[in-house]
Amino acid sequence: MTTTTATDSAGLSTYNPYGKVGTGKSEMGQADFLRLLTAQMQTQDPFEPVDNAQMVAQMATITNSSGIAEMNQSLKTLTAQLTGSRLGDAASWIGKSMLVQSNIVAPDSAGQYVGQVSFKEATSGATVDLLDGNGNVMKTIELGNQPAGDVNFYWDGKNDAGETVATDALKIRVNNASPSRVASWATIAAVQSPADGSASKLITALGTYSPNDAISLA
């Protein structure tokens, strides 16, 4: 006759002479402990009962374990909130510049327009036009021959006579090439932390972004 083990009401392996196989639990929760403790009290020798101090210690052990588990879960939740909503110290980003994917470029505090175009393949004769709100070309920047990768462009907002002719945000248009990404640098003016605990937002002249939107930070 084949003998195997089964599980009792507390989820523990027990001797089974009838050959039926049961699956035990790999972990014992608080409810399982209480069932086991009840079974222990019911089957104890009435002439030699379990010592009160020992029973109290057992109950304290499961209580402490449950409390530690809850505390660990609370710490994980708090860490996730701090990481996701504030990125550690998002407020320290104020005054810095972040490179974000955008087809709009705004002047920084010095009036400079700085952006980046990314190409998957080498290009020849590509140009970047900066257009105002009416579609007028304010500046054309010759990129020349460029290998695959990121190409930065820059304009100080002035014409050939040194006069400032642009002070507002401008649209970026790439000619004679198909960029995989167009991005621009934006100064971070403020950090918005919603009261509902959602992700913090970085406020720039181009709009509001998540810290995760930053391609680069300077």
Phi, psi and omega in degrees: 000136181272135177243140180225189176243149175234190179240144178271188183294342179268001178086016183258152179288134179228161180291133182226105184279359186259005173082006178273137184260132175241159182250122179278175179264141179278342180226149179244121181271185183294321180295320177297320180297319181293323176295319179295320180295321178296317178297323179296319180292325182287330185256004182289154178290118181299339179273342177223067182293162178297138180298134182303318181297322180294319180294317178299321179296320178296316179296322179294325181297311181293326179294316180295319180297318179296318180295320179296319180298317179295321180294319179298320179295321179295321179294321178297318179296317179296318179298317180297320180294316181293321181290316184282324187270333185234352182051044178080290183216055182303330180298333180287354179281345183302132180093345178270173178247142178235141177268121182231152178290120183193146174261016176239140177233135181243150179290146176275191183296339179264005179081016183263139176257120183228130181215184182212138176239134181248134180240139176281334181230163177297144182233159178219126177082015179288146177227158176239122175260138173250118187246145177277185184296340180264002179088006178282137179283116180271331180201138173246126182248121179278124178269338180070207178275126183227141174283171176298142180132200183267135178234123180270147174229158187210144173212138182271005178080011183244156176273185183296338180274000180084012180268138178287122183241353180220132178225356181253173177294144182234152178273142180261128176230126181260130181248151175064024179193160178241094182289149176278340179201141173239129183220163178214158179271137180226138178280133180277114184270329183197166176238129180254123178247101182302144181292338182278003177083005178287175187301140177294154180238140178259123184264125180228175177293339179273346183138194182253132184230158171275150176306330180289346179282346183291120174282323179206161182227137180219000000 
